[in-house]
Amino acid sequence: MAEPLLFEKSVPGRPGYQLPTLDVPLEPLPTDDLRKDLELPELSELDVVRHFTRLSQLNFSIDTHFYPLGSCTMKYNPKINDELAGLPGFADLHPFQPEHQIQGALELLVLLQKILAEITGMDAVSLQPAAGAHGELTGLIMIRAYFRDRGENRHIVLVPDSAHGTNPATAAMLGFKVVQIPSNARGGVDLEALDAALSPDVAALMLTNPNTLGLFDENTLEIAKRVHAKGGLLYYDGANLNAILGIARPGDFGFDVVHLNLHKTFSIPHGGGGPGAGPIGVKAFLEPYLPLPVITEKKQEASSIHYALDENRPKSIGRVKAYYGNFLHLVRGLAYTLAQGPGGLRKIAEISVLNANYLMQALKKYYDLPYDRICKHEFILSAKRQKAHNVRALDIAKRLLDYGIHPPTVYFPLIVAEALMIEPTETESKETLDRFIEVMIKIAEEAEKNPELVQGAPYSTPVSRVDDVLAARKPNVCWCS
Ligand SMILES: Cc1ncc(COP(=O)(O)O)c(C=O)c1O
């Protein structure tokens, strides 16, 4: 590592603080309250600042590099969002403040709920879940509660084979049996297989649309009709909403529950697994099951509105998150949405789709394109051709780092061998896209003429290849002296 740990840089007796001289009698603290063996590194403030600044510069980030990480929508996060979230009226709020002191914050949340309901075509929204997977969990718990109420023992959740791993994982965590539906030759849900899997035991189908192949399922309405005809519900994984924003609404396709990833489509920072924001939207019949608290609006005299936190909802599934969700992220999401306006949201979808198709058309001569049809906001290449020279998708991903580009998602979705999942987003310029094309073509040539070069990449990063299997199986995340 180019940067040692703070513990390694520590010098005993060199603290980063100065305390005034004691001017009261010395009184030892009760030993029961003392934490023992608190081995903190001892450094000056300047050394600490330099350490963290250097570490931040060792990373690839959306603010420093092109970041076409498929399925993650690594768009630029406008700094104005952070500025607004940092306003003292928002940043200094305490979640335990009484209702009458937080009317403005509640009004803001209600406004965001209404906008997200309009964008998705749903009747009610909860902003509580902290991520997409958390939205999935919340939505499926609501579906389970709904069927229990009706006395129906539906214990199966259907998931296409192109789905993100969180879909089957969430369903399995809740005790549902997961049944996988294969994709057809065009990358959509195979209708015959769907029919064969549908039964009175099916609680829901979870669908991502456009799916993780970047393809819009042309049979969406038919799928919805068939699932509903058997009494099942439709869950929309909104991770890819960027592609249809302002153009089409999952509520209009027949979906009953949707989650959105504000940290993708609505331009709030991704937080390394959290904190993000994964609001859910539901159709009216599921509204009673929404998590607590639900914000209600009561008209008062002189046309003012009082916002209240309603905890008295007997059918609610209860709390899924402390307080009201990740509030400052919700401020960012609202700022972004209002700044775009309805026409701007539609433009986001159009440009993200245009950018993806531009890259796809330019690269399909050099890499295998398993589904050669117009894509939405992302597309999948396969490094099959390069594999013939012993260069794998992983090698290509690593080589991109040497050219100052963050790799695309690799080996996902699982149904494409040697997958490279590329999502440029709408915030990249034509020059950046052209450079990416140039670099990808260069790497394809290197793979053919000098495979060892690609296999050994990266050469320019502080850490080259790590043993990711060892890192996952035996994570060593603590510093031991
Ligand atoms: C299609 C899809 N569904 C669900 C998720 C889970 O979302 P989150 O990472 O916010 O939990 C992701 C994340 O990348 C995704 O791409």
PDBQT file of the ligand as one rigid body, heavy atoms in Angstrom, charges set to zero:
ROOT
HETATM    1  C1  LIG A 501     -31.442  -4.503 -10.564  1.00  0.00    +0.000 C 
HETATM    2  C2  LIG A 501     -31.100  -4.220  -9.133  1.00  0.00    +0.000 A 
HETATM    3  N1  LIG A 501     -31.978  -4.530  -8.165  1.00  0.00    +0.000 NA
HETATM    4  C3  LIG A 501     -31.723  -4.281  -6.869  1.00  0.00    +0.000 A 
HETATM    5  C4  LIG A 501     -30.530  -3.721  -6.471  1.00  0.00    +0.000 A 
HETATM    6  C5  LIG A 501     -30.282  -3.503  -5.007  1.00  0.00    +0.000 C 
HETATM    7  O1  LIG A 501     -30.222  -2.142  -4.706  1.00  0.00    +0.000 OA
HETATM    8  P1  LIG A 501     -29.353  -1.579  -3.495  1.00  0.00    +0.000 P 
HETATM    9  O2  LIG A 501     -27.921  -1.770  -3.847  1.00  0.00    +0.000 OA
HETATM   10  O3  LIG A 501     -29.753  -0.150  -3.396  1.00  0.00    +0.000 OA
HETATM   11  O4  LIG A 501     -29.725  -2.361  -2.281  1.00  0.00    +0.000 OA
HETATM   12  C6  LIG A 501     -29.569  -3.407  -7.432  1.00  0.00    +0.000 A 
HETATM   13  C7  LIG A 501     -28.258  -2.834  -7.043  1.00  0.00    +0.000 C 
HETATM   14  O5  LIG A 501     -27.369  -2.647  -7.809  1.00  0.00    +0.000 OA
HETATM   15  C8  LIG A 501     -29.857  -3.640  -8.807  1.00  0.00    +0.000 A 
HETATM   16  O6  LIG A 501     -28.983  -3.343  -9.755  1.00  0.00    +0.000 OA
ENDROOT
TORSDOF 0
